[in-house]
């Protein structure tokens, strides 16, 4: 009997766990080791802002229990780092000197935050100013929540630096907790990497209605005793500064090991690096000159790599971009590339704060932006994923809702092939095959991403098994 293949994964984030799930219990003789530098069990980073907001507990973010890793014979090593990769010996060296032998090494190191060029953020001793908070990890989230606790009642104002998806989620969570919050974004509109100018302006208007002031086309340049100074001369009085802008692929290990690294670790269609025994997935990987910063592509890459390591014929042809904003009273979904070329069908209603835009090329949806109205997101995502060719009137009907009187995703999910969870690519049929909400999470991973599909999943379960108790289940 041949010895098991040893797979060592550097990183214990959402992509790494999805890879472990794909390898565990496959029947193949594979031993998996996950090495993570955080001390917590791997968790859902997408919902960190929900913890800050108070709608989720930190425990609810845990992806798998410690027993699950033990039951599937996965060696989970937390609170440690890989110091270097010894490629000739096929070993990784941990900071404590331990050496782990691998047959296949997977880099899932994610991205690392970069500090914006704001004077005063860092003190003379090299530490962040006590009023400055990063927001990338569970520990960051807990530190920020502690700064908002009743014992720190003086915290009444905050400035969020960065108007991307994370920045908007954090700003909304702070506002929900009663903190007067302002957003500073250097681009000319919010979500500049995901949506166009008009959608960004409507989103800014929505936020202002909710009590959050927006400063776009402005950059923070200095933190002083008076507040955060902008390059337009204004100074924003604040008790807290939260940094959500800036990040780059974590490539130091790969670069030191002599792998091909550009912006990210270069991989081919099998997610293999310039060393055939080493692979990379997620934010740190660069495929066809492209890096991604979202969880769905990392999950997709993990599933492809798991199949490849199991010896199955598979390849990765590029990620679909699916991004969804998870914040109270803010609804945003983005499919594809905002700069995609094609015929544009657009419907906007600034009065109610909605903007819907499709880009259609050769009859197929190649990009979509929905702000303020996600009633058709399930159907649009399905058509986008399947590259369905549309008739001449269908794009307009999709945005106007002419084909159905439904006002929610629940009403749109009418057949088993319809996609319910865009994060994990789960269909209505897969949900209906489950017996409970826990079964859905454990077998399909639906609801464990952004949580936007929770209502639809609950509806499908209630329809499939109306007697199960869904009350009290964490969304």
C-alpha positions in Angstrom: 0.0 0.0 0.0 1.5 3.4 -1.0 1.9 6.1 1.6 -0.6 8.9 1.7 0.1 12.1 -0.2 1.0 14.9 2.2 -0.6 18.2 1.4 0.5 21.2 3.5 -1.6 24.4 3.2 0.0 27.7 4.3 -3.0 29.7 5.5 -6.2 28.8 7.3 -8.7 31.2 5.7 -11.9 30.5 3.9 -10.2 29.3 0.7 -7.9 26.9 2.7 -10.8 25.4 4.6 -12.7 24.9 1.3 -9.7 23.1 -0.1 -9.5 20.9 3.1 -13.2 20.1 2.7 -12.6 19.0 -0.9 -9.8 16.7 0.2 -11.3 15.3 3.4 -13.3 12.1 3.1 -12.6 11.8 -0.6 -11.4 8.2 -0.2 -8.0 9.2 -1.5 -5.0 8.6 0.7 -4.3 12.3 1.4 -3.0 13.8 4.6 -3.8 17.5 5.0 -2.1 20.0 7.3 -3.4 23.6 7.7 -1.0 26.2 9.1 -2.5 29.5 10.3 -1.1 32.4 12.2 -4.3 33.3 14.0 -5.2 31.5 17.2 -8.9 31.2 16.3 -10.5 28.4 14.5 -10.9 29.4 10.8 -13.9 31.8 10.4 -16.0 33.7 7.9 -14.3 37.0 7.3 -17.1 38.3 5.2 -19.3 38.6 8.3 -16.9 40.5 10.5 -18.8 43.7 10.1 -21.9 41.8 11.2 -20.1 41.0 14.5 -19.2 44.7 14.9 -22.8 45.6 14.1 -24.1 43.1 16.7 -26.2 41.0 14.5 -23.9 38.0 14.7 -21.8 36.5 17.5 -18.1 35.8 16.9 -18.8 32.1 17.5 -21.3 32.1 14.7 -18.5 32.8 12.2 -16.6 29.6 12.9 -16.5 27.5 9.6 -15.8 24.1 11.1 -15.6 22.9 14.7 -12.3 21.5 16.2 -14.0 18.1 16.2 -14.6 18.3 12.5 -10.9 18.7 11.7 -10.0 15.8 14.1 -12.7 13.6 12.7 -11.4 14.1 9.2 -7.8 13.7 10.3 -6.8 17.2 9.3 -3.8 18.5 11.2 -4.8 22.1 12.1 -1.9 24.1 13.5 -3.0 27.5 14.7 -1.0 30.4 16.1 2.1 29.7 14.1 3.8 30.9 10.9 5.8 29.4 8.1 9.3 30.9 8.2 10.5 29.6 4.9 10.0 27.0 2.2 12.8 24.5 1.6 12.0 23.4 -1.9 14.9 20.9 -2.4 13.9 19.1 0.8 10.1 19.4 0.1 9.7 20.9 3.6 8.3 24.1 5.2 10.0 25.5 8.2 7.9 26.9 11.0 9.0 29.8 13.2 9.6 27.3 16.1 12.0 25.3 13.9 9.5 22.5 13.2 9.8 21.1 9.7 6.8 19.7 7.8 7.3 17.5 4.8 5.1 17.9 1.9 4.4 16.2 -1.4 2.2 19.1 -2.5 2.4 22.6 -0.9 -0.5 25.1 -1.3 0.0 28.8 -0.6 -3.3 30.3 0.6 -1.6 33.3 2.3 -4.3 35.8 1.3 -3.5 39.5 1.3 -1.9 41.9 3.7 -3.0 45.4 4.5 -1.0 48.4 3.5 -1.0 51.6 5.5 -2.2 54.7 3.6 0.3 57.6 3.5 -1.2 59.5 6.4 1.2 61.2 8.8 0.5 60.5 12.4 -0.9 57.0 12.0 2.2 55.4 13.4 3.9 56.5 16.6 7.6 56.8 17.2 7.7 53.3 18.7 6.3 51.8 15.4 2.8 51.0 16.8 -0.4 52.4 15.4 -1.8 55.5 17.1 -4.3 54.2 19.8 -7.2 55.9 18.0 -6.4 54.1 14.7 -7.8 50.7 14.0 -7.3 48.3 11.1 -10.2 46.0 10.2 -9.0 42.8 8.6 -9.3 40.1 11.3 -11.4 38.9 14.2 -8.9 40.4 16.6 -9.2 43.7 14.8 -13.0 43.5 15.1 -12.8 42.8 18.8 -10.5 45.7 19.4 -12.7 48.1 17.6 -15.8 46.8 19.4 -14.0 47.2 22.7 -13.4 50.9 21.8 -17.2 51.3 21.4 -18.1 49.6 24.7 -20.0 51.4 27.4 -16.8 52.0 29.3 -15.6 54.1 26.4 -18.7 56.2 26.1 -16.6 59.2 24.9 -16.3 57.5 21.5 -19.0 59.3 19.5 -17.4 60.0 16.1 -15.5 57.9 13.6 -13.9 58.3 10.2 -13.6 55.3 7.9 -10.7 55.6 5.4 -11.8 53.7 2.2 -15.1 53.7 0.3 -14.9 50.1 -0.9 -17.1 47.2 0.1 -15.4 46.7 3.4 -15.3 50.4 4.2 -19.1 50.7 3.6 -19.8 47.7 5.7 -17.7 49.0 8.6 -19.2 52.5 8.3 -22.7 51.1 8.4 -22.0 48.9 11.4 -20.6 51.9 13.3 -23.6 54.0 12.4 -26.0 51.2 13.6 -24.1 51.3 16.9 -24.8 55.0 17.3 -21.4 56.4 16.2 -21.5 59.4 14.0 -19.5 58.1 11.0 -17.9 59.7 8.0 -16.2 58.0 5.0 -13.2 59.4 3.1 -12.6 57.9 -0.4 -9.9 59.1 -2.7 -11.7 58.1 -5.9 -14.5 60.2 -7.3 -17.2 57.9 -6.1 -17.9 55.0 -3.7 -17.1 51.4 -4.8 -15.1 52.8 -7.7 -13.6 49.3 -8.4 -17.1 47.7 -8.6 -19.7 50.2 -9.9 -19.9 53.2 -12.2 -20.3 56.8 -11.3 -24.1 57.0 -11.3 -24.4 53.9 -9.0 -21.7 55.3 -6.7 -23.6 58.6 -6.4 -26.9 56.9 -5.6 -25.1 54.8 -3.0 -23.6 57.9 -1.5 -27.1 59.5 -1.4 -28.4 56.4 0.4 -25.7 56.6 3.0 -26.3 60.3 3.6 -30.0 59.5 4.2 -28.8 57.0 6.8 -26.7 59.6 8.5 -23.2 59.0 7.1 -21.4 61.8 5.4 -19.2 61.0 2.4 -16.1 62.8 1.2 -15.1 61.5 -2.2 -12.2 62.8 -4.4 -10.4 63.6 -1.1 -7.5 61.9 0.7 -6.6 61.9 4.4 -3.1 63.3 4.8 -2.5 63.8 8.6 -3.9 62.7 11.9 -3.6 65.6 14.5 -5.0 66.3 17.9 -7.8 68.2 16.1 -8.8 65.3 13.9 -8.1 63.8 10.5 -6.9 66.4 8.0 -7.8 66.0 4.3 -5.9 67.2 1.3 -8.7 69.7 0.5 -8.0 71.6 3.7 -10.9 70.2 5.8 -10.2 68.6 9.2 -12.7 66.0 10.4 -13.1 65.8 14.2 -13.0 62.2 15.2 -12.4 59.8 18.2 -11.6 56.9 15.9 -10.0 56.3 12.5 -10.7 52.9 10.9 -8.5 51.8 8.0 -10.2 49.7 5.3 -8.4 50.9 2.2 -5.3 49.2 0.7 -4.0 45.7 0.5 -1.8 43.5 -1.6 -1.2 39.8 -2.2 1.0 38.2 0.5 3.9 36.9 -1.6 6.9 37.1 0.7 7.2 33.3 1.2 6.9 32.6 -2.5 9.3 35.3 -3.5 11.9 34.1 -1.0 11.5 30.5 -2.3 12.3 31.7 -5.8 8.8 31.1 -7.3 7.6 33.2 -10.2 5.9 36.3 -8.5 4.6 39.4 -10.1 1.8 41.1 -8.3 0.7 37.7 -7.0 2.1 34.2 -7.1 1.8 33.2 -10.8 -0.3 30.0 -11.4 -1.4 28.1 -14.4 -4.8 26.5 -15.2 -4.2 23.9 -12.5 -3.3 26.5 -9.9 0.3 25.3 -10.1 3.2 27.7 -9.6 6.6 27.6 -11.4 7.4 24.7 -9.1 5.2 21.7 -10.0 4.8 20.6 -6.4 3.6 24.0 -5.2 0.2 25.6 -5.8 -1.5 28.9 -4.9 -5.1 29.9 -4.4 -7.1 32.9 -3.3 -5.9 36.5 -2.9 -2.2 35.6 -3.2 -2.6 33.9 -6.6 -2.3 35.5 -10.0 -3.9 33.7 -12.8 -3.8 35.1 -16.4 -2.3 38.4 -15.1 -5.2 38.8 -12.7 -5.5 38.7 -8.9 -8.8 38.7 -7.0 -9.9 40.1 -3.6 -13.1 38.2 -3.0 -14.1 34.9 -1.4 -16.1 33.3 -4.3 -13.0 33.1 -6.6 -10.9 31.6 -3.7 -13.6 29.0 -3.1 -13.8 28.2 -6.8 -10.0 27.8 -7.0 -10.0 25.6 -4.0 -12.6 23.3 -5.5 -10.6 23.1 -8.8 -7.4 22.4 -7.0 -9.0 19.8 -4.7 -10.2 17.9 -7.8 -6.7 18.2 -9.4 -5.0 16.8 -6.3 -7.5 14.0 -6.3 -6.3 13.1 -9.8 -9.4 14.3 -11.6 -9.3 16.0 -15.0 -10.1 19.6 -14.3 -8.8 23.1 -15.0 -9.4 26.7 -13.9 -10.4 29.1 -16.6 -10.8 32.3 -14.6 -13.0 33.4 -11.8 -16.4 34.8 -12.2 -16.6 38.1 -10.2 -19.5 38.1 -7.7 -19.4 40.7 -5.0 -22.2 41.5 -2.6 -22.4 44.2 0.1 -23.5 42.9 3.5 -24.7 45.9 5.5 -28.0 46.9 7.1 -30.2 49.0 4.8 -27.7 48.9 2.0 -28.1 46.5 -0.9 -25.4 46.2 -3.6 -24.5 43.2 -5.9 -21.9 43.2 -8.6 -21.3 40.6 -11.3 -18.5 40.7 -13.8 -16.2 43.6 -14.6 -17.5 47.1 -14.3 -15.5 48.0 -17.4 -16.9 45.2 -19.5 -17.7 46.2 -23.1 -21.1 45.6 -24.6 -24.6 47.1 -24.9 -25.7 48.8 -21.7 -29.3 48.5 -20.3 -29.8 50.8 -17.4 -32.7 51.7 -15.1 -32.2 54.2 -12.3 -34.5 55.8 -9.7 -32.5 58.2 -7.5 -35.6 59.2 -5.6 -35.9 55.7 -4.0 -32.2 55.0 -4.3 -32.1 52.2 -6.8 -29.8 51.7 -9.8 -29.8 48.6 -12.1 -27.4 48.1 -14.9 -26.7 45.2 -17.3 -23.9 44.9 -19.9 -24.9 42.5 -22.6 -22.5 41.2 -25.3 -23.6 38.9 -28.1 -26.9 38.4 -26.2 -25.2 37.3 -23.0 -24.9 39.2 -19.7 -21.2 39.9 -19.1 -21.6 42.3 -16.2 -24.3 43.6 -13.8 -24.6 46.2 -11.1 -27.6 46.3 -8.8 -27.9 49.0 -6.1 -30.9 49.4 -3.8 -32.9 46.7 -5.5 -31.8 43.0 -5.5 -35.1 41.5 -6.3 -33.8 40.0 -9.5 -30.3 39.0 -8.4 -31.0 35.3 -8.3 -32.2 35.1 -11.8 -29.6 37.5 -13.2 -26.8 35.5 -11.5 -28.1 32.3 -13.0 -28.2 33.8 -16.5 -24.7 35.3 -16.1 -23.2 32.0 -14.8 -24.8 29.9 -17.6 -24.0 32.5 -20.3 -27.6 32.2 -21.4 -28.4 34.0 -24.7 -31.2 36.5 -24.1 -33.8 37.7 -26.5 -33.9 41.4 -27.5 -36.4 42.4 -24.9 -35.3 40.2 -22.0 -32.5 42.5 -20.6 -35.1 45.3 -20.1 -37.6 42.9 -18.7 -35.1 41.6 -16.2 -34.5 45.2 -14.9 -38.1 46.3 -15.0 -39.5 43.1 -13.6 -41.9 42.7 -16.5 -41.8 38.9 -16.6 -43.0 38.2 -13.1 -44.8 40.0 -10.3 -42.3 38.7 -7.8 -40.5 41.2 -5.6 -38.0 38.9 -4.0 -35.4 36.2 -4.8 -37.7 33.7 -3.1 -40.3 34.2 -5.8 -37.7 33.8 -8.6 -36.4 30.5 -7.5 -38.8 28.2 -9.3 -36.6 25.3 -10.4 -33.8 23.2 -9.0 -31.2 24.6 -11.4 -31.7 28.2 -10.2 -28.7 29.4 -8.2 -29.5 30.5 -4.6 -26.1 31.2 -3.1 -23.8 33.2 -5.4 -20.9 32.9 -2.9 -20.7 29.1 -3.0 -22.6 28.5 -6.3 -25.4 26.4 -4.7 -28.6 25.7 -6.5 -32.2 25.5 -5.3 -32.1 21.7 -5.9 -29.1 21.3 -3.6 -30.9 23.2 -0.9 -34.1 21.2 -1.2 -32.1 18.0 -0.8 -31.1 19.1 2.7 -33.0 18.3 5.8 -32.2 21.3 7.9 -30.3 24.6 8.0 -27.3 22.9 9.6 -27.4 20.3 6.9 -27.3 23.1 4.3 -24.3 24.7 5.9 -22.4 21.5 6.3 -23.0 20.0 2.9 -23.3 23.0 0.6 -21.8 25.9 2.6 -24.7 28.1 1.5 -25.4 31.0 4.0 -21.8 30.8 5.2 -20.5 33.5 2.9 -22.2 37.0 2.8 -25.4 35.6 4.3 -27.5 37.2 1.6 -29.2 34.0 0.6 -30.4 33.2 4.1 -34.0 34.2 3.5 -34.3 32.2 0.3 -32.7 29.1 1.9 -35.1 29.3 4.8 -38.0 29.6 2.4 -36.9 26.5 0.4 -36.3 24.5 3.5 -39.8 25.4 4.9 -41.3 24.4 1.5 -39.4 21.2 1.4 -39.7 20.2 5.0 -42.3 22.4 6.6 -42.1 20.8 10.1 -38.5 21.6 10.8 -37.8 24.3 13.4 -36.0 27.2 11.7 -36.7 29.7 14.5 -33.6 30.8 16.4 -31.2 29.6 13.8 -28.4 32.0 13.2 -28.7 33.6 9.7 
